[in-house]
């Protein structure tokens, strides 16, 4: 039965600085590179046939480190459909400063809600509208051929896939935290439905 491994990129510079990142192309921190190496060590026993990543360098760099650590030599498919949620006007701004300005509840809604957009940006619903068709067309296509697939992307693009795979409600996905560099491994049926999920730490 095929396996799907979802990994959020390692810590980025703006994760460290507590800033909204979205589509801004920021690098990994040293800790982020270490998290990527650790993720590679954790999945070393899983045979991977193909890897997917976003068009943003923090995800691509994480994948590069994972592949060097594992080591893997497989086709890599990069697509902006897997990019992070676009935070629009919040991009680059400090989350704590925004909490002081707008209140913690509003900032939490902008960060995690399913259908409320931050100013000029995307809601998780919008991210899912580009991520899930790509998943169904490309990633699921590989899985249903029996391939094991690694996806290294972002908190919200991965959350949209998790929501679909685990049949979560908008309220359930609101509470889900996907830590940086932590593999989430799905054992799937031949048709892509979930048999089990394991978080590797």
Backbone as ProteinMPNN parsed JSONL, in Angstrom:
{"seq_chain_A": "XXXXXXXXXXXXXXXXXXXXXXXXXXXXXXXXXXXXXXXXXXXXXXXXXXXXXXXXXXXXXXXXXXXXXXXXXXXXXXXXXXXXXXXXXXXXXXXXXXXXXXXXXXXXXXXXXXXXXXXXXXXXXXXXXXXXXXXXXXXXXXXXXXXXXXXXXXXXXXXXXXXXXXXXXXXXXXXXXXXXXXXXXXXXXXXXXXXXXXXXX", "coords_chain_A": {"N_chain_A": [[0.839, -1.195, 0.0], [0.476, 2.292, -0.713], [2.463, 5.055, 0.594], [2.193, 8.328, 1.959], [4.101, 11.075, 2.704], [4.026, 13.936, 4.524], [5.628, 16.981, 5.052], [6.243, 19.936, 6.777], [8.235, 22.717, 5.907], [11.519, 23.413, 7.344], [12.304, 25.628, 10.139], [11.981, 29.008, 9.232], [13.591, 32.192, 8.544], [11.728, 34.232, 9.057], [9.836, 32.838, 10.524], [11.299, 32.564, 12.869], [11.534, 35.257, 13.547], [8.945, 35.825, 14.092], [7.129, 36.717, 12.144], [4.575, 37.309, 9.679], [4.691, 35.338, 6.836], [3.947, 33.967, 4.313], [3.897, 34.287, 0.831], [6.351, 35.457, 0.593], [9.768, 35.07, -0.102], [11.735, 33.697, 1.961], [14.773, 32.612, 3.65], [15.844, 29.479, 5.248], [16.56, 29.188, 8.771], [19.483, 28.399, 10.786], [18.573, 26.551, 12.671], [16.351, 25.67, 11.251], [17.564, 24.31, 9.134], [18.719, 22.247, 10.572], [16.402, 21.023, 11.521], [15.38, 20.081, 9.102], [17.338, 18.204, 8.434], [16.983, 16.409, 10.545], [14.366, 15.561, 9.948], [14.883, 14.149, 7.604], [16.424, 12.066, 8.681], [14.458, 10.817, 10.215], [12.705, 9.775, 8.299], [14.185, 7.975, 6.958], [13.909, 5.202, 6.729], [11.798, 4.841, 5.001], [10.786, 4.023, 1.805], [10.964, 6.159, -0.869], [9.452, 7.303, -3.845], [8.914, 9.546, -5.42], [9.139, 13.105, -5.163], [7.594, 16.109, -4.024], [7.458, 19.679, -3.994], [7.033, 23.151, -3.015], [7.126, 26.322, -4.814], [8.721, 27.938, -3.36], [11.723, 28.93, -1.68], [12.323, 28.119, 0.952], [10.965, 25.729, 1.358], [11.975, 24.187, -0.769], [14.712, 24.108, -0.109], [14.593, 22.73, 2.314], [13.704, 20.244, 1.354], [15.937, 19.567, -0.232], [17.905, 19.174, 1.758], [16.764, 17.06, 3.195], [16.825, 15.084, 1.202], [19.579, 14.772, 0.852], [20.259, 13.81, 3.335], [18.87, 11.419, 3.635], [19.928, 8.973, 2.112], [18.234, 10.265, -0.797], [17.403, 9.743, -4.229], [15.418, 10.845, -6.339], [12.75, 11.744, -8.667], [11.893, 15.229, -8.639], [9.219, 17.393, -8.21], [8.252, 20.629, -8.571], [5.92, 23.063, -7.642], [3.881, 25.962, -7.698], [1.335, 25.688, -6.73], [1.517, 24.443, -4.328], [2.435, 26.373, -2.659], [2.737, 28.447, 0.322], [-0.047, 29.795, 2.155], [-1.187, 32.958, 1.088], [-0.531, 35.798, 2.825], [-1.139, 38.397, 2.243], [-1.673, 41.773, 2.964], [-0.619, 41.508, 5.481], [1.82, 40.311, 5.243], [5.173, 40.035, 6.194], [4.821, 41.486, 8.503], [4.997, 41.78, 12.097], [3.701, 39.297, 14.221], [2.98, 39.595, 16.938], [2.845, 42.38, 17.165], [0.671, 42.832, 15.506], [-1.272, 41.542, 16.992], [-1.448, 43.258, 19.162], [-2.464, 45.483, 17.876], [-4.86, 44.643, 16.568], [-6.025, 42.781, 18.212], [-5.819, 39.565, 19.859], [-7.671, 37.571, 19.164], [-8.641, 38.25, 16.605], [-6.306, 38.13, 15.075], [-5.7, 35.423, 15.36], [-7.837, 34.318, 13.952], [-7.265, 35.287, 11.364], [-4.888, 33.897, 10.963], [-5.577, 31.171, 11.161], [-8.218, 30.51, 10.433], [-10.752, 28.946, 8.379], [-12.225, 30.206, 6.339], [-11.984, 32.997, 6.452], [-10.431, 35.768, 5.16], [-7.211, 37.307, 5.527], [-6.438, 40.844, 5.254], [-6.231, 41.548, 1.856], [-5.269, 39.023, 1.305], [-5.206, 35.365, 1.364], [-7.675, 33.051, 2.511], [-7.673, 29.899, 4.287], [-9.399, 28.309, 2.88], [-9.119, 29.343, 0.278], [-6.457, 28.696, -0.241], [-6.672, 25.924, -0.202], [-8.212, 25.653, -2.473], [-6.422, 25.815, -4.553], [-4.435, 24.032, -3.857], [-5.617, 21.462, -3.397], [-6.799, 20.565, -5.928], [-4.392, 20.225, -7.349], [-3.181, 18.281, -5.769], [-5.008, 16.15, -6.182], [-4.782, 15.762, -8.921], [-2.021, 15.34, -9.484], [-0.358, 14.386, -7.229], [-2.013, 12.426, -5.969], [-2.369, 10.901, -8.222], [0.153, 9.685, -8.516], [0.205, 8.238, -6.105], [-1.922, 6.412, -6.421], [-0.843, 4.823, -8.313], [0.72, 3.256, -6.83], [3.012, 4.395, -5.833], [5.286, 5.69, -3.368], [5.1, 8.807, -1.842], [6.685, 11.877, -1.164], [6.0, 14.989, 0.247], [7.071, 18.202, 0.612], [6.213, 21.076, 1.985], [4.24, 23.69, 3.185], [2.876, 25.222, 6.207], [0.091, 25.887, 5.82], [-0.608, 25.0, 3.202], [-0.084, 22.297, 3.54], [-1.876, 21.827, 5.654], [-4.325, 22.101, 4.35], [-4.336, 19.795, 2.787], [-4.195, 17.843, 4.802], [-6.634, 18.315, 6.075], [-8.438, 17.442, 4.106], [-7.593, 14.745, 3.714], [-7.909, 13.627, 6.296], [-10.484, 14.151, 6.789], [-11.394, 16.418, 8.259], [-13.25, 18.928, 10.025], [-13.9, 22.48, 9.437], [-13.624, 23.704, 11.996], [-12.075, 21.824, 13.367], [-9.704, 21.859, 11.876], [-8.853, 24.394, 12.417], [-7.693, 24.187, 14.919], [-5.473, 22.669, 14.483], [-2.017, 22.205, 14.657], [0.853, 22.228, 12.727], [3.986, 21.379, 13.207], [7.236, 22.756, 12.323], [9.323, 20.861, 10.192], [8.49, 18.282, 10.94], [7.678, 15.035, 10.179], [4.64, 13.75, 8.81], [3.118, 10.841, 8.38], [1.271, 8.979, 6.151], [-0.387, 5.943, 5.801], [-1.867, 4.475, 3.123], [-4.822, 3.3, 1.397], [-5.17, 1.527, -1.735], [-6.666, 3.224, -3.329], [-6.146, 5.691, -2.327], [-7.395, 6.471, 0.029], [-7.255, 6.991, 3.595], [-5.583, 4.772, 5.724], [-4.093, 4.803, 8.093], [-2.412, 7.192, 10.214], [0.714, 8.541, 11.141], [2.709, 10.477, 13.253], [5.987, 11.458, 13.164], [8.54, 11.888, 15.473]], "CA_chain_A": [[0.0, 0.0, 0.0], [1.325, 3.487, -0.821], [2.624, 5.967, 1.724], [2.331, 9.759, 1.707], [4.806, 11.75, 3.794], [3.892, 15.398, 4.473], [6.536, 17.678, 5.959], [6.35, 21.391, 6.69], [9.64, 23.142, 5.844], [12.165, 23.788, 8.594], [12.11, 27.012, 10.593], [12.501, 30.057, 8.356], [14.012, 33.416, 9.225], [10.57, 34.975, 9.544], [9.268, 32.08, 11.642], [12.097, 32.948, 14.033], [11.244, 36.657, 13.877], [7.511, 35.903, 14.397], [6.489, 37.561, 11.124], [3.773, 36.65, 8.656], [5.591, 35.105, 5.713], [3.18, 33.78, 3.094], [4.608, 34.048, -0.423], [7.676, 36.083, 0.614], [10.733, 33.983, -0.231], [12.773, 33.868, 2.98], [15.574, 31.4, 3.818], [15.82, 28.751, 6.513], [17.552, 29.474, 9.801], [20.323, 27.236, 11.114], [17.672, 25.585, 13.298], [15.531, 25.099, 10.182], [18.384, 23.327, 8.424], [18.838, 21.101, 11.471], [15.102, 20.346, 11.509], [15.292, 19.365, 7.833], [18.206, 17.03, 8.559], [16.287, 15.492, 11.455], [13.247, 14.964, 9.194], [15.48, 13.153, 6.724], [16.778, 10.908, 9.5], [13.226, 10.155, 10.658], [12.029, 9.048, 7.206], [15.206, 7.214, 6.237], [13.451, 3.834, 6.48], [10.661, 4.818, 4.076], [11.176, 4.085, 0.393], [10.265, 7.247, -1.556], [9.56, 7.194, -5.307], [8.827, 10.86, -6.05], [9.015, 14.177, -4.172], [6.953, 17.353, -4.445], [7.678, 20.83, -3.139], [6.461, 24.391, -3.522], [8.043, 27.17, -5.579], [9.402, 28.817, -2.414], [13.021, 28.327, -1.399], [12.425, 27.463, 2.262], [10.519, 24.348, 1.178], [12.926, 23.51, -1.662], [15.94, 23.871, 0.643], [14.28, 21.648, 3.25], [13.709, 18.999, 0.582], [17.328, 19.273, -0.604], [18.6, 18.637, 2.931], [16.177, 15.737, 3.451], [17.314, 14.143, 0.194], [20.991, 14.514, 1.121], [20.359, 13.081, 4.597], [18.216, 10.112, 3.601], [19.829, 9.883, 0.962], [17.27, 9.927, -1.845], [17.623, 10.236, -5.583], [14.111, 10.63, -6.971], [12.259, 12.942, -9.363], [11.338, 16.315, -7.827], [8.255, 18.241, -8.916], [8.025, 21.878, -7.854], [4.74, 23.749, -8.181], [3.383, 27.033, -6.825], [0.067, 25.269, -6.114], [1.839, 24.016, -2.962], [2.935, 27.518, -1.888], [2.054, 28.848, 1.546], [-1.148, 30.751, 2.092], [-0.772, 34.342, 0.881], [-1.044, 36.625, 3.92], [-1.534, 39.702, 1.738], [-1.153, 42.983, 3.602], [0.066, 41.156, 6.72], [3.131, 39.717, 4.94], [6.319, 40.756, 6.721], [4.508, 42.168, 9.758], [5.178, 40.998, 13.303], [2.415, 38.779, 14.699], [2.654, 40.2, 18.232], [2.42, 43.769, 16.912], [-0.685, 42.765, 14.956], [-2.17, 41.193, 18.102], [-1.662, 44.486, 19.934], [-3.258, 46.427, 17.081], [-6.186, 44.139, 16.194], [-6.521, 41.837, 19.205], [-5.357, 38.21, 19.587], [-8.7, 36.749, 18.527], [-8.684, 38.556, 15.175], [-5.085, 37.612, 14.45], [-5.836, 33.963, 15.295], [-8.761, 34.048, 12.844], [-6.519, 35.495, 10.12], [-3.854, 32.866, 10.819], [-6.001, 29.778, 11.17], [-9.593, 30.224, 10.042], [-10.931, 28.273, 7.101], [-12.832, 31.006, 5.27], [-11.814, 34.442, 6.648], [-9.176, 36.212, 4.554], [-6.539, 38.51, 6.011], [-6.563, 41.901, 4.237], [-5.463, 41.362, 0.635], [-4.661, 37.698, 1.249], [-5.999, 34.155, 1.171], [-8.116, 32.177, 3.59], [-7.286, 28.508, 4.052], [-10.291, 27.837, 1.813], [-8.522, 29.743, -1.001], [-5.26, 27.876, -0.41], [-7.148, 24.58, -0.56], [-8.767, 25.683, -3.833], [-5.345, 25.564, -5.521], [-3.631, 22.886, -3.429], [-6.297, 20.165, -3.52], [-6.834, 20.077, -7.313], [-3.054, 19.741, -7.695], [-3.031, 17.0, -5.069], [-5.814, 15.113, -6.838], [-4.303, 15.54, -10.289], [-0.624, 14.915, -9.578], [0.124, 13.574, -6.1], [-2.863, 11.24, -5.866], [-2.079, 10.081, -9.403], [1.309, 8.856, -8.175], [-0.156, 7.318, -5.028], [-2.775, 5.336, -6.925], [0.032, 3.927, -9.077], [1.487, 2.496, -5.861], [4.258, 5.084, -5.466], [5.39, 6.414, -2.105], [5.283, 10.214, -2.205], [7.101, 12.856, -0.161], [5.619, 16.372, -0.045], [7.651, 19.193, 1.529], [5.538, 22.327, 1.625], [4.066, 24.76, 4.168], [1.857, 24.977, 7.213], [-1.295, 25.939, 5.357], [-0.845, 24.1, 2.056], [-0.186, 20.963, 4.126], [-3.129, 21.737, 6.427], [-5.461, 21.871, 3.439], [-4.316, 18.377, 2.422], [-4.549, 17.091, 6.003], [-8.076, 18.474, 6.278], [-9.113, 16.561, 3.155], [-7.234, 13.352, 3.977], [-8.421, 13.169, 7.583], [-11.898, 14.54, 6.827], [-11.578, 17.339, 9.376], [-14.143, 20.066, 9.846], [-13.196, 23.759, 9.578], [-13.269, 23.941, 13.393], [-10.973, 20.931, 13.731], [-8.464, 22.296, 11.226], [-8.471, 25.63, 13.103], [-6.894, 23.844, 16.094], [-4.341, 21.817, 14.124], [-0.69, 22.801, 14.515], [1.834, 21.385, 12.046], [5.303, 21.933, 13.532], [8.234, 22.734, 11.254], [10.248, 19.748, 10.097], [7.974, 17.05, 11.56], [6.972, 14.222, 9.17], [3.314, 13.169, 9.051], [3.165, 9.713, 7.443], [-0.011, 8.324, 5.904], [-0.521, 4.664, 5.11], [-3.076, 4.649, 2.319], [-5.359, 2.228, 0.565], [-4.773, 1.674, -3.135], [-7.407, 4.337, -3.938], [-5.728, 6.943, -1.704], [-8.035, 6.743, 1.313], [-6.316, 6.846, 4.706], [-5.66, 3.644, 6.654], [-3.566, 5.263, 9.375], [-1.477, 8.325, 10.142], [1.714, 8.534, 12.197], [3.562, 11.658, 13.325], [7.329, 11.032, 13.571], [9.234, 12.916, 16.258]], "C_chain_A": [[0.88, 1.253, 0.0], [1.385, 4.29, 0.473], [2.742, 7.399, 1.203], [2.989, 10.374, 2.925], [4.676, 13.254, 3.581], [4.831, 16.016, 5.503], [6.445, 19.179, 5.709], [7.842, 21.748, 6.701], [10.197, 23.428, 7.238], [11.946, 25.26, 8.92], [12.752, 28.0, 9.619], [12.892, 31.275, 9.187], [12.823, 34.165, 9.805], [9.743, 34.178, 10.533], [9.971, 32.52, 12.93], [11.74, 34.356, 14.498], [9.754, 36.903, 14.122], [6.765, 36.834, 13.436], [5.636, 36.71, 10.189], [4.619, 36.526, 7.386], [4.841, 34.956, 4.398], [4.058, 33.495, 1.892], [5.976, 34.728, -0.476], [8.727, 34.974, 0.715], [11.897, 34.181, 0.735], [13.509, 32.545, 3.199], [15.296, 30.692, 5.138], [16.83, 29.361, 7.487], [18.451, 28.247, 9.973], [19.475, 26.148, 11.773], [16.808, 24.897, 12.247], [16.287, 24.055, 9.383], [18.565, 22.066, 9.269], [17.528, 20.318, 11.53], [14.93, 19.535, 10.23], [16.137, 18.095, 7.871], [17.557, 15.976, 9.442], [15.117, 14.814, 10.743], [13.761, 13.884, 8.259], [15.86, 11.892, 7.477], [15.54, 10.118, 9.905], [12.565, 9.331, 9.555], [12.986, 8.142, 6.437], [14.727, 5.802, 5.891], [12.298, 3.715, 5.504], [11.179, 4.945, 2.65], [10.32, 5.143, -0.308], [10.505, 7.126, -3.052], [9.557, 8.534, -6.02], [8.615, 11.901, -4.954], [8.406, 15.424, -4.803], [7.33, 18.466, -3.471], [7.048, 22.061, -3.779], [7.494, 25.139, -4.355], [8.845, 28.104, -4.674], [10.642, 28.14, -1.847], [13.126, 27.689, -0.024], [11.955, 26.013, 2.203], [11.504, 23.568, 0.311], [14.226, 23.181, -0.937], [15.74, 22.745, 1.656], [14.321, 20.305, 2.534], [15.13, 18.608, 0.191], [18.084, 18.623, 0.563], [18.077, 17.239, 3.267], [16.744, 14.711, 2.48], [18.787, 13.8, 0.41], [21.171, 13.649, 2.362], [19.891, 11.638, 4.46], [19.116, 8.973, 3.137], [18.839, 9.343, -0.069], [17.766, 10.446, -3.186], [16.368, 9.91, -6.376], [13.716, 11.873, -7.752], [11.664, 13.947, -8.376], [10.42, 17.16, -8.699], [7.969, 19.45, -8.044], [6.848, 22.614, -8.479], [4.225, 24.786, -7.185], [2.016, 26.724, -6.232], [0.278, 24.848, -4.663], [2.402, 25.153, -2.113], [2.109, 27.755, -0.632], [0.859, 29.738, 1.221], [-0.58, 32.167, 1.944], [-1.389, 35.207, 1.983], [-1.302, 38.069, 3.513], [-0.87, 40.843, 2.467], [-0.427, 42.696, 4.916], [1.484, 40.655, 6.484], [4.267, 40.619, 5.425], [6.079, 41.43, 8.063], [4.65, 41.218, 10.944], [3.822, 40.581, 13.881], [2.018, 39.399, 16.035], [2.197, 41.645, 18.074], [1.003, 43.8, 16.358], [-1.707, 42.373, 16.031], [-2.476, 42.421, 18.951], [-2.591, 45.438, 19.191], [-4.696, 45.958, 16.883], [-6.819, 43.197, 17.219], [-6.118, 40.408, 18.842], [-6.387, 37.339, 18.879], [-8.732, 36.987, 17.02], [-7.457, 38.004, 14.462], [-5.151, 36.089, 14.335], [-6.777, 33.563, 14.162], [-8.038, 34.216, 11.517], [-5.509, 34.383, 9.883], [-4.461, 31.491, 10.535], [-7.405, 29.498, 10.634], [-9.645, 29.599, 8.651], [-11.356, 29.255, 6.01], [-12.758, 32.519, 5.471], [-10.445, 34.847, 6.125], [-8.546, 37.341, 5.367], [-6.62, 39.577, 4.923], [-5.645, 41.644, 3.04], [-4.888, 39.975, 0.443], [-5.654, 36.575, 1.039], [-6.473, 33.594, 2.515], [-7.613, 30.768, 3.291], [-8.149, 27.892, 2.949], [-9.714, 28.163, 0.433], [-7.259, 28.931, -1.289], [-5.655, 26.476, -0.855], [-7.657, 24.537, -1.993], [-7.693, 25.536, -4.905], [-4.542, 24.317, -5.162], [-4.326, 21.561, -3.723], [-6.465, 19.694, -4.964], [-5.473, 19.561, -7.78], [-2.795, 18.397, -7.03], [-3.763, 15.889, -5.831], [-5.283, 14.772, -8.227], [-2.929, 14.881, -10.317], [-0.23, 13.942, -8.469], [-0.698, 12.298, -5.969], [-2.654, 10.323, -7.064], [-0.895, 9.165, -9.161], [0.953, 7.814, -7.118], [-0.975, 6.138, -5.539], [-2.04, 4.415, -7.889], [0.929, 3.102, -8.138], [2.783, 3.148, -5.431], [4.149, 5.681, -4.07], [5.82, 7.84, -2.404], [5.676, 11.044, -0.987], [6.681, 14.239, -0.627], [6.223, 17.27, 1.025], [7.082, 20.548, 1.131], [5.429, 23.207, 2.867], [2.929, 24.44, 5.132], [0.461, 24.903, 6.652], [-1.566, 25.103, 4.108], [-0.932, 22.66, 2.56], [-1.478, 20.795, 4.926], [-4.318, 21.501, 5.524], [-5.513, 20.412, 2.997], [-4.699, 17.496, 3.61], [-6.056, 17.142, 6.24], [-8.863, 17.532, 5.369], [-8.856, 15.091, 3.481], [-7.886, 12.817, 5.238], [-9.876, 13.573, 7.814], [-12.217, 15.392, 8.064], [-12.58, 18.429, 9.025], [-13.323, 21.358, 9.897], [-12.791, 24.068, 11.01], [-12.091, 23.069, 13.827], [-9.659, 21.397, 13.126], [-7.946, 23.586, 11.859], [-7.507, 25.332, 14.245], [-5.628, 23.069, 15.75], [-3.055, 22.618, 13.956], [0.204, 21.799, 13.808], [3.213, 21.974, 12.316], [6.251, 21.866, 12.342], [9.085, 21.476, 11.352], [9.784, 18.433, 10.692], [7.2, 16.24, 10.521], [5.64, 13.681, 9.682], [3.132, 12.102, 7.972], [1.8, 9.035, 7.369], [0.206, 6.979, 5.231], [-1.878, 4.691, 4.421], [-3.538, 3.343, 1.697], [-4.939, 2.502, -0.88], [-5.468, 2.849, -3.816], [-7.071, 5.68, -3.303], [-6.433, 7.291, -0.418], [-7.089, 6.341, 2.448], [-6.618, 5.608, 5.537], [-5.204, 4.069, 8.034], [-2.642, 6.451, 9.14], [-0.575, 8.285, 11.361], [2.54, 9.814, 12.117], [4.901, 11.217, 13.898], [8.041, 12.165, 14.292], [10.531, 12.362, 16.815]], "O_chain_A": [[1.925, 1.268, 0.65], [0.495, 4.218, 1.32], [3.318, 7.643, 0.142], [2.505, 10.22, 4.046], [5.155, 13.788, 2.581], [4.833, 15.629, 6.671], [6.555, 19.637, 4.572], [8.619, 21.136, 7.434], [9.446, 23.656, 8.186], [11.468, 26.033, 8.09], [13.911, 27.848, 9.235], [12.566, 31.372, 10.37], [12.898, 34.677, 10.922], [9.007, 34.771, 11.321], [9.328, 32.808, 13.94], [11.653, 34.616, 15.698], [9.338, 38.042, 14.335], [5.905, 37.618, 13.837], [5.937, 35.542, 9.943], [5.195, 37.51, 6.924], [5.066, 35.727, 3.465], [4.873, 32.573, 1.919], [6.69, 34.6, -1.471], [8.591, 34.053, 1.52], [12.921, 34.761, 0.373], [12.945, 31.477, 2.963], [14.616, 31.218, 6.019], [17.82, 29.967, 7.079], [18.207, 27.196, 9.38], [19.635, 24.964, 11.474], [16.557, 23.695, 12.331], [15.722, 23.031, 8.998], [18.564, 20.953, 8.743], [17.542, 19.088, 11.584], [14.395, 18.427, 10.264], [15.71, 17.041, 7.401], [17.581, 14.788, 9.121], [14.901, 13.615, 10.919], [13.149, 12.824, 8.133], [15.654, 10.782, 6.987], [15.569, 8.887, 9.934], [11.937, 8.309, 9.833], [12.632, 7.605, 5.387], [15.11, 5.265, 4.851], [11.858, 2.605, 5.204], [11.925, 5.872, 2.332], [9.094, 5.034, -0.335], [11.63, 6.874, -3.484], [10.129, 8.661, -7.103], [7.985, 11.615, -3.935], [8.671, 15.748, -5.961], [7.5, 18.228, -2.276], [6.592, 22.025, -4.922], [8.601, 24.648, -4.575], [9.571, 28.968, -5.165], [10.633, 26.942, -1.565], [13.946, 26.791, 0.161], [12.484, 25.161, 2.916], [11.831, 22.421, 0.617], [14.785, 22.101, -1.125], [16.62, 21.903, 1.833], [14.9, 19.342, 3.038], [15.489, 17.433, 0.274], [18.81, 17.646, 0.377], [18.857, 16.341, 3.586], [17.102, 13.602, 2.877], [19.2, 12.664, 0.177], [22.107, 12.854, 2.444], [20.446, 10.738, 5.09], [19.052, 7.95, 3.821], [18.637, 8.135, -0.193], [18.459, 11.46, -3.26], [16.26, 8.853, -6.999], [14.279, 12.946, -7.531], [11.016, 13.566, -7.402], [10.799, 17.587, -9.79], [7.501, 19.314, -6.914], [6.783, 22.77, -9.699], [4.144, 24.524, -5.985], [1.573, 27.424, -5.321], [-0.653, 24.885, -3.859], [2.805, 24.929, -0.972], [0.958, 27.332, -0.528], [0.781, 30.346, 0.153], [0.397, 32.521, 2.604], [-2.61, 35.338, 2.068], [-1.651, 38.89, 4.362], [0.355, 40.886, 2.581], [0.304, 43.552, 5.413], [2.274, 40.58, 7.425], [4.314, 41.807, 5.106], [7.025, 41.898, 8.698], [4.449, 40.011, 10.815], [2.914, 41.401, 14.015], [0.844, 39.7, 16.249], [1.277, 42.089, 18.761], [0.22, 44.687, 16.697], [-2.858, 42.809, 15.992], [-3.605, 42.613, 19.403], [-3.41, 46.12, 19.807], [-5.637, 46.743, 17.006], [-7.997, 42.854, 17.114], [-6.075, 40.061, 17.662], [-6.027, 36.469, 18.085], [-8.838, 36.038, 16.243], [-7.568, 37.467, 13.36], [-4.713, 35.523, 13.334], [-6.533, 32.566, 13.483], [-8.179, 33.374, 10.63], [-5.291, 33.969, 8.744], [-3.908, 30.727, 9.745], [-7.743, 28.337, 10.403], [-8.708, 29.712, 7.861], [-10.896, 29.149, 4.873], [-13.405, 33.261, 4.733], [-9.422, 34.338, 6.582], [-9.25, 38.231, 5.844], [-6.854, 39.238, 3.763], [-4.428, 41.536, 3.196], [-4.101, 39.756, -0.478], [-6.784, 36.79, 0.599], [-5.761, 33.658, 3.518], [-7.179, 30.481, 2.175], [-7.679, 27.053, 2.18], [-9.809, 27.346, -0.483], [-7.015, 28.528, -2.426], [-5.052, 25.909, -1.767], [-7.551, 23.508, -2.66], [-8.001, 25.175, -6.041], [-4.03, 23.626, -6.043], [-3.7, 20.636, -4.24], [-6.286, 18.503, -5.219], [-5.4, 18.578, -8.518], [-2.254, 17.483, -7.652], [-3.201, 14.824, -6.088], [-5.334, 13.617, -8.65], [-2.703, 13.958, -11.1], [0.18, 12.813, -8.74], [-0.138, 11.206, -5.869], [-2.75, 9.102, -6.936], [-0.922, 7.998, -9.552], [1.349, 6.653, -7.22], [-0.747, 4.997, -5.137], [-2.546, 3.351, -8.244], [1.787, 2.347, -8.595], [3.581, 2.524, -4.732], [3.08, 6.116, -3.642], [6.788, 8.063, -3.131], [5.075, 10.927, 0.081], [6.965, 14.628, -1.76], [5.923, 17.118, 2.209], [7.421, 21.097, 0.083], [6.433, 23.444, 3.538], [2.136, 23.526, 4.911], [-0.286, 23.973, 6.958], [-2.657, 24.549, 3.971], [-1.754, 21.884, 2.074], [-2.103, 19.736, 4.879], [-5.236, 20.77, 5.896], [-6.596, 19.847, 2.847], [-5.434, 16.521, 3.453], [-6.675, 16.13, 6.567], [-9.83, 16.903, 5.799], [-9.787, 14.287, 3.52], [-8.366, 11.683, 5.257], [-10.428, 13.364, 8.894], [-13.165, 15.125, 8.802], [-12.73, 18.798, 7.86], [-12.178, 21.343, 10.348], [-11.722, 24.637, 11.233], [-11.216, 23.521, 14.566], [-8.617, 21.341, 13.779], [-6.744, 23.847, 11.843], [-6.605, 26.123, 14.517], [-4.793, 22.832, 16.624], [-3.013, 23.591, 13.203], [0.307, 20.649, 14.234], [3.575, 22.98, 11.706], [6.091, 21.023, 11.459], [9.512, 21.076, 12.435], [10.605, 17.547, 10.929], [6.17, 16.702, 10.028], [5.527, 13.222, 10.818], [3.006, 12.424, 6.79], [1.251, 8.583, 8.374], [0.898, 6.884, 4.217], [-2.908, 4.905, 5.061], [-2.757, 2.413, 1.497], [-4.421, 3.573, -1.198], [-4.935, 3.414, -4.77], [-7.64, 6.703, -3.687], [-6.115, 8.313, 0.19], [-6.237, 5.468, 2.283], [-7.743, 5.408, 5.996], [-5.843, 3.741, 9.034], [-2.159, 6.683, 8.032], [-1.03, 8.029, 12.476], [3.013, 10.19, 11.044], [4.953, 10.662, 14.996], [8.132, 13.278, 13.772], [11.262, 13.073, 17.505]]}, "name": "protein", "num_of_chains": 1, "seq": "XXXXXXXXXXXXXXXXXXXXXXXXXXXXXXXXXXXXXXXXXXXXXXXXXXXXXXXXXXXXXXXXXXXXXXXXXXXXXXXXXXXXXXXXXXXXXXXXXXXXXXXXXXXXXXXXXXXXXXXXXXXXXXXXXXXXXXXXXXXXXXXXXXXXXXXXXXXXXXXXXXXXXXXXXXXXXXXXXXXXXXXXXXXXXXXXXXXXXXXXX"}
